[in-house]
Amino acid sequence: KIIKPKIPELDLREDVQKLLGAVRVLDGKFGLGVPIKFLMGKKEDRISNSYTRHALYGSGKDDSEKWWKAIGRLLVKEGLLEEKAVSFGNRFAKGRFPCSTTDITTAGERYLTIGDEDETVRLVPTPEIMSLAGRKLRLAAVKAFKEKAQKVKSARI
């Protein structure tokens, strides 16, 4: 009989809530890059200093920018975030340039309120997220091992 080791599931809830929360805090006024910098605690000229005191500011500094962008793309794909094309500058001048903003959707607001208990919202990690998740998976495996060891130890007593 071949015994396959159980691979811990990748729980994205906390990171999803952080990114949705950051987009909400910044009122959907920016593209995805600014909320990501906000989560990573990086200085950004477009973010007022008053935001640096927010609980979410810097709360995602342990993860890479690639990680957060992958989470953001998943949330756009799943309809929890929405990208809107906008353009700035004088509409008659040559200096007009297009860009996009990212805002939280009604489904995203519901996810922040209810979390993963809402059966209509189940996030499946993309291959990109799984390839970036090595550290998170190792931490989850260590946690699961420690919990199992504690149960075995408790059962012996």
C-alpha positions in Angstrom: 0.0 0.0 0.0 1.4 3.4 -1.0 0.8 6.1 1.6 0.8 9.6 0.1 1.7 12.4 2.5 -1.2 14.8 3.1 -0.3 18.2 1.6 -1.7 21.0 3.7 -4.2 23.2 2.0 -3.3 26.7 1.1 -5.5 29.1 3.1 -5.8 32.4 1.3 -8.5 33.9 3.5 -6.2 36.2 5.5 -4.4 37.5 2.5 -7.6 38.0 0.5 -9.1 40.0 3.4 -5.9 42.1 3.7 -5.9 43.0 0.0 -9.6 43.6 -0.2 -9.3 45.8 2.9 -6.4 47.8 1.5 -8.4 48.5 -1.7 -11.4 49.6 0.5 -9.2 51.8 2.7 -7.8 53.6 -0.3 -11.3 54.0 -1.8 -10.5 52.3 -5.1 -8.7 55.4 -6.3 -5.6 53.5 -7.5 -4.5 50.6 -9.6 -3.5 47.4 -7.8 0.1 48.5 -7.2 -0.7 51.2 -4.6 -2.8 49.0 -2.3 0.0 46.3 -2.6 2.7 48.9 -1.6 0.4 49.9 1.3 0.2 46.3 2.5 3.9 45.9 2.2 4.5 49.1 4.2 6.4 50.8 1.3 6.4 54.6 0.9 4.3 55.8 -1.9 3.9 59.5 -2.8 0.2 58.9 -3.6 -0.6 57.6 -0.1 -1.2 60.2 2.6 1.0 59.8 5.7 -2.2 59.4 7.7 -2.7 56.0 6.1 0.6 54.7 7.6 -1.1 54.5 11.0 -3.8 52.1 9.7 -3.7 48.6 11.0 -3.3 47.1 7.5 -0.3 49.3 6.6 2.7 47.0 6.4 0.6 43.9 7.4 1.7 42.1 4.2 5.4 42.9 4.3 6.3 39.2 4.8 5.1 38.4 1.3 6.5 39.4 -2.1 5.1 41.9 -4.5 4.7 39.0 -6.9 2.6 37.2 -4.3 0.3 40.1 -3.8 -0.1 40.7 -7.6 -1.1 37.1 -8.0 -3.6 37.4 -5.3 -4.9 40.6 -6.9 -5.3 38.9 -10.3 -7.2 36.0 -8.7 -9.6 38.5 -7.0 -10.2 40.3 -10.3 -10.8 36.9 -12.0 -13.2 35.8 -9.3 -15.1 39.1 -9.3 -14.1 40.4 -5.9 -12.1 43.3 -7.3 -12.9 45.2 -10.4 -10.5 47.1 -12.7 -11.8 50.2 -14.3 -10.2 52.1 -17.2 -9.8 55.8 -16.6 -7.8 58.5 -18.2 -6.3 61.6 -16.7 -5.3 65.0 -18.2 -7.0 67.5 -20.4 -9.2 65.7 -22.9 -8.2 68.1 -25.6 -4.4 68.1 -24.9 -1.8 65.6 -25.9 -0.9 65.0 -22.3 -3.9 62.7 -21.6 -2.9 59.2 -20.5 -4.9 56.1 -19.7 -4.6 54.0 -16.6 -6.8 51.8 -14.4 -8.2 51.8 -10.9 -9.1 48.8 -8.9 -12.1 48.9 -6.7 -13.9 46.3 -4.4 -17.1 44.8 -5.8 -20.3 44.0 -3.9 -19.1 40.4 -3.8 -15.7 41.6 -2.4 -17.5 43.6 0.3 -19.6 40.5 1.1 -16.4 38.4 1.4 -14.9 40.9 3.8 -18.1 40.7 5.9 -18.8 37.0 5.8 -15.5 35.5 4.7 -15.3 32.0 3.2 -18.5 30.9 5.0 -20.3 32.2 2.0 -20.6 29.1 -0.2 -20.9 31.3 -3.3 -17.3 32.4 -3.0 -14.7 29.7 -3.0 -11.2 30.7 -4.1 -9.1 28.1 -5.8 -5.4 29.1 -5.9 -4.0 29.5 -9.4 -0.9 27.7 -10.5 1.0 31.0 -10.2 -0.1 31.3 -6.5 0.8 27.7 -5.8 4.3 28.2 -7.3 4.8 31.3 -5.0 3.3 29.6 -2.0 6.3 27.5 -1.0 7.0 29.3 2.3 3.3 29.4 3.3 2.9 25.7 2.6 6.0 24.8 4.6 4.7 26.9 7.6 1.3 25.2 7.3 3.0 21.7 7.2 5.1 22.6 10.3 2.0 23.8 12.1 0.0 20.7 11.2 3.0 18.5 12.4 3.2 20.3 15.7 -0.6 20.0 16.2 -0.5 16.3 15.5 2.5 15.8 17.8 0.7 17.6 20.6 -2.4 15.4 20.1 -0.2 12.3 20.3 1.5 13.6 23.4 -1.8 14.4 25.0 -3.2 11.0 24.2 -0.3 9.3 26.0 -0.9 11.2 29.2 
